[in-house]
Amino acid sequence: MAPNAPKKTARSVSRVVKRSQGFVDEVYDLIRADIMALRIAPDTRISIDELARQLGVSQTPIREALSRLEAVGLVTKRHYVGYCSAPQLNRQQLDELYELRLLLEPYAARCAAQRMSNAELARVAALARGMQPGGTRNSYGRFADQDSELHDLIALGSGNQLIREGLLRLHTHLHVFRLRFHSEVTTEAYVEHERLIAALTARKPDDAEAAMRQHIEKSYRRMEPFAQALALGKAG
């Protein structure tokens, strides 16, 4: 099989989209949820015709949604193949991603504890409180979005725009959360966020830096076995 040819075609959603204002966003959300929850397997061809039939819409909103998903790194477009779900991170990519996060995010948290306004801190704290794990497939994807927003707000609060832009371009949380679909991920991250938010709110830079570092290290330990298992599976 050619290296750029995915192994199978995605089996996706069977819901019908309501034709209302913003229904393109609904198409986007449905496809994205399937990719995040692994109902559309990684590195899988996505049939526009099939999605159009399943969702009861024309190809146009499907193409628009897939284009948006390509922009955030969840979908790729390949010559002679078309749109495909992005491959999962391999072990090397995961290691490099977390190495970079450990260089940038603890420092960003330290700066945020010193520089964030009270209003910004209140927003981050409110977001963290709203991330109580719900245990459903939809909530898992939503948690990934909220987790990404929380880390982005802290990077923004650091006052260093280069750090924020660098992290945004990585789409870290979308790819990390695709490695493992399990409520344990959200439960453990929620507890770690509590410690981080407490340090930020108390304006304690050392504690905020330590809490962020510990959170990233624990996140790596949660995800590393799955990246390793993928590598072993492909090798076998």
Secondary structure, DSSP 8 states (H G I E B T S, - for coil): --TTS-SSB----------STTHHHHHHHHHHHHHHTTSS-TT-B--HHHHHHHHT--HHHHHHHHHHHHHTTSEEEETTTEEEE-----HHHHHHHHHHHHHHHHHHHHHHHHH--HHHHHHHHHHHHTT----SHHHHHHHHHHHHHHHHHHHHHTT-HHHHHHHHHHTHHHHHHTT---HHHHHHHHHHHHHHHHHHHTT-HHHHHHHHHHHHHHHHHHHHHHHHHHHHHHH-
